[in-house]
Amino acid sequence: MKQIILNADDFGRHKCINDAVVNGVTQGCLRSASLMAVGPAFDEAVRICKQYPELGTGLHLTLIDGHPILPADEIPSLVTNTGCFYADHNCLSQAVPGWPYPAGRGTP
């Protein structure tokens, strides 16, 4: 028998997303979630993880649309002049020449 594991994306980004994760876990259809450490509802999501240990939780890396954990001066090529991540992938790729391919590596 084949099985599927459903993963909730953006866990910790918003209270409504956190509520949906709880609903999915309690209904038995959700087994994992990717947790956004920079999300405004992060602390609540951590409490949910502790409350539902059966929920597998991974890390959701964020490079757009939000606030970085590091100071902006440590990652100047990833943030706007306001210190926030770029709004979307297109803005980031326009601001950083060669993104997402580091200098000298070219495209695949």
N, C-alpha and C positions, 0 to 999 in steps of 0.2 A: 504494500500500500504506500502510495506517495503522500508526503506531507508538505505543508507550506508553513513557513514561519512569517508572520506579519510583523513588520517593524514600524513603529510610529516615529516619524521624523519631526524635528523641531520641538521636542519635549523641553519645556522650560522657557519657550519663547513667549507664551501667553497663557493666562489662566484657562482660557477656553480649550487650548490644546491639552493642557494638563488634565482638565476634566474629561476630555475625550479619551485620554490614555487610561484614566481610572475606569471609565465605563468599559473600555475594551478589555481590560484585565479582569474586571469583575464579571463580565459576560463570557469570559473564557476564549475570546477570539484573538487576543493580543498577547504576545509573549516577549517582545523586546521593544526598546525605544532608544533613540539617539538623543542624548542630553546636551543642550546648548548651554555651556558654562557662562556665556555672556547674555543670556536671555533674561528679560525682566522678571520672569516667573521661575527663575532657577531655584531659589530657596524652597519654594513650595514643591517643585519637582523632586528635590532631594528628600523632602519629608515623605513624598509619595513612594519613592524608591524604598525607603526604610519600612514603610507601612505594607508594601507589597513585594517581599523579597523574591517572589517567583518571577517578577518582571526583570528580564535581562536588560541591563543598561550599558550602552556604549557611549563613546564620546562623539559629539557632532562638531567637527572643526568648522569654524566660521571665518570667512575672509571678506564677506560683503554684508551690507545692510545691518549695521549695528555698531557697538562700541567695543574696541579691543580691550583685552585685559592688560596688555603692556602699554606703557606710555607711548604716545604718538611719536616722540622723537627717537624711539628705538626701532620703529617700523615705518619710517616716513614714506616709503614707496607703496605702502598698503592703505594709507589713510589720506583723507582730504585735508585741506588746510584748517578744518574745524576739529580734526582729530578723530573723526568717525571713519568707518570703512566706507568704501564707495557704495552707491545705491544698488548696483547690479553688476553682473559680469561684463557687460558691454562698457560701462563706465570705467571699470578697472582695467580692461584690456586697452582702452584708449589712453589711459593715464600712464600705464606702465608698458613701455615698448617691449615687444616680444612676449608679453604675457600670454599664455601660461608657461612659455618655454624659456628657461634661463638663457642668458647671453651665451652664444657659442654652441648651443645644443640644437638649434634649428627646430623645425617642426617634424613630427613623426612621419 
